[in-house]
Amino acid sequence: MAIQYANEAFCVMTGYRHEELVGASLRGLWGPNTDRRELVRMRRAAAAGWAARGEVVAYRSDGTRFVLGW
């Protein structure tokens, strides 16, 4: 899924510039400690139009981890 919009807070949180994020895949934020099962669960919920909450470990541009919630 391509990132459609990135506000300044998301840019600061991830360490990427707006131009690097918009149009890029969210996969660029995933890494070794990202729970793939949670990603699949959220993808299925979105495809079905269901409301869902979740969080995963994501990675900033410098490789440091943070928790991404939605």
C-alpha positions in Angstrom: 0.0 0.0 0.0 1.5 3.3 -1.0 1.6 6.3 1.4 -0.9 8.9 0.1 -0.2 11.6 2.6 2.4 12.3 5.3 2.0 15.2 7.7 5.0 16.9 9.4 4.6 14.9 12.6 4.9 11.6 10.7 8.0 12.9 8.9 9.6 13.8 12.2 8.6 10.5 13.7 10.0 8.4 10.9 13.0 10.6 10.0 12.0 10.7 6.3 11.2 13.8 4.2 7.7 14.2 2.9 9.0 13.7 -0.7 10.5 10.3 0.4 7.3 9.1 2.0 4.5 10.0 -0.4 4.1 7.3 -3.0 6.4 4.9 -1.1 5.3 1.7 0.4 4.8 1.3 4.1 7.1 -1.8 3.8 10.0 0.6 4.0 9.1 1.1 7.7 9.1 -2.7 8.5 12.1 -4.6 9.9 13.2 -7.7 11.8 11.0 -7.0 14.9 7.8 -6.0 13.0 5.0 -8.5 13.7 4.0 -9.8 10.2 0.9 -11.4 11.6 -0.3 -8.0 12.8 0.3 -6.5 9.4 -1.7 -9.3 7.7 -4.6 -8.8 10.3 -4.7 -5.1 9.6 -4.5 -5.6 5.8 -7.4 -8.0 5.9 -9.4 -5.6 8.1 -8.8 -2.7 5.7 -9.7 -4.7 2.7 -13.0 -5.8 4.3 -13.8 -2.2 5.4 -13.7 -3.1 9.1 -12.6 -0.7 11.8 -9.5 -2.0 13.5 -6.7 -0.9 15.9 -3.2 -2.1 16.0 0.4 -1.4 16.5 3.7 -2.7 15.3 7.4 -2.0 15.7 8.5 0.2 12.8 11.9 1.6 11.9 13.0 5.2 11.3 15.3 6.2 8.5 18.3 5.9 10.8 17.3 2.3 11.8 16.0 3.1 15.3 12.8 1.4 16.4 9.5 3.1 17.3 5.9 1.8 17.9 3.5 2.7 15.0 -0.1 2.6 16.0 -3.2 3.1 14.0 
